Amino acid sequence: MKQKKNIIFHPHALRKMRERDLSTQKVREILKGPQSIVQGKWGRKIAQKIYGEYLIRVVFEEQENHILVVTAYPAKPEKYLEE
């Protein structure tokens, strides 16, 4: 993402990230340099990047002054990436 917007984490996102052992630093890194960004539900976007055997997906809403992280989770790359 090119914009220098503040990244804000929804409390739900922080709770889920703790459960999934994903750091805010890693999520910020993915938002700043994703391999791809795809459309999500309800106008949200999903930044994604492969780390090891997992695809980390960060669901976010882009607001005028900030980016709101809704959740983040690891997934199997073959489930979401097109060959």
C-alpha positions in Angstrom: 0.0 0.0 0.0 1.4 3.4 -1.0 -0.5 5.6 1.5 1.0 6.5 4.8 -2.1 6.0 6.8 -2.2 4.9 10.5 -2.9 1.3 11.0 -5.5 0.6 13.7 -6.3 -2.9 15.0 -9.9 -3.7 16.0 -10.1 -5.5 19.4 -11.4 -8.6 17.6 -8.4 -8.6 15.3 -6.0 -8.3 18.3 -7.7 -11.2 20.1 -7.7 -13.4 17.0 -4.1 -12.6 16.2 -3.0 -13.6 19.7 -4.8 -16.9 19.3 -3.2 -17.5 16.0 0.3 -16.3 17.1 0.4 -13.4 14.6 2.2 -10.3 15.7 1.1 -6.7 14.9 4.6 -6.2 13.4 4.0 -9.1 10.9 0.5 -7.7 10.0 1.9 -4.2 9.4 4.6 -5.7 7.2 2.0 -7.5 5.1 0.0 -4.3 4.8 3.0 -2.3 3.7 4.2 -5.0 1.2 1.6 -7.5 0.3 2.1 -10.1 -2.5 -1.5 -9.3 -3.5 -4.6 -7.5 -2.4 -8.0 -9.0 -3.2 -11.6 -7.9 -2.7 -13.3 -9.2 0.5 -16.9 -9.1 1.6 -18.7 -5.9 2.6 -16.3 -3.7 0.7 -13.3 -4.9 2.7 -9.9 -5.8 1.2 -7.6 -8.7 2.0 -3.8 -8.2 1.9 -2.0 -11.5 1.6 1.6 -12.8 1.6 3.2 -16.2 1.8 5.3 -17.0 4.9 6.8 -20.5 4.9 4.0 -23.0 4.2 1.2 -20.5 5.0 -0.5 -17.6 3.3 -1.2 -14.9 5.9 -4.4 -13.0 5.1 -5.1 -9.6 6.6 -8.7 -8.4 6.3 -9.0 -4.6 6.5 -11.1 -1.6 5.8 -9.5 1.4 4.2 -10.9 4.6 5.8 -10.1 8.2 4.8 -7.5 8.7 7.6 -6.6 5.2 8.6 -6.6 1.5 7.9 -8.7 -0.7 10.2 -7.5 -4.3 10.6 -10.6 -6.5 11.1 -8.8 -9.8 11.4 -5.7 -11.8 10.2 -5.2 -15.5 9.8 -3.0 -18.1 8.3 -4.4 -20.3 5.5 -3.2 -22.9 3.0 -2.0 -21.0 -0.1 -3.7 -23.4 -2.5 -7.1 -22.5 -1.0 -6.8 -18.8 -2.1 -4.1 -18.4 -4.7 -4.8 -19.1 -8.3 -2.1 -21.0 -10.3 
